[in-house]
């Protein structure tokens, strides 16, 4: 996982007050997978709505990867489609 994605994961951990294991982070290759993963964590799902989680994840990705959400969708791949390193 490249620096862009590591920083995005760190921001997501901070935003949702959780720790994402390195092994788990390596398997999250699309925004939908990140959102589903977060919503599968009770400490996230019990506190925030899916809409909030989705919006927050996309805002972090836009900031950390320097992308515009309108150019991508939930199943866009971080490395192949978004050019993350």
C-alpha positions, 0 to 999 in steps of 0.5 A, a space after each residue: 500500500 502506497 503513502 497516499 492510501 496509508 494516509 487515507 487509512 489513517 484519516 479514516 481511523 481518526 475520523 471514525 475513532 477506530 483502528 484498521 488492521 494492516 491486513 484488513 486495509 490491504 484488502 480494501 480496494 474500492 470506496 464501497 469496500 471501505 464503506 462496507 467494512 466501516 459499517 460492519 464495525 459496530 463502533 461505527 454503525 452504532 454511531 454514524 449513518 451509512 450516508 455520513 460514513 460514505 460522505 466522510 470516506 469520499 471527502 477523505 479520498 478526495 483530499 488525500 488522493 487529489 481526486 474529484 468524486 464526480 469522476 469516480 464511483 463506489 466501485 472504482 479501484 484505488 490504484 487502477 482507476 484513481 491512480 493512488 500509489 
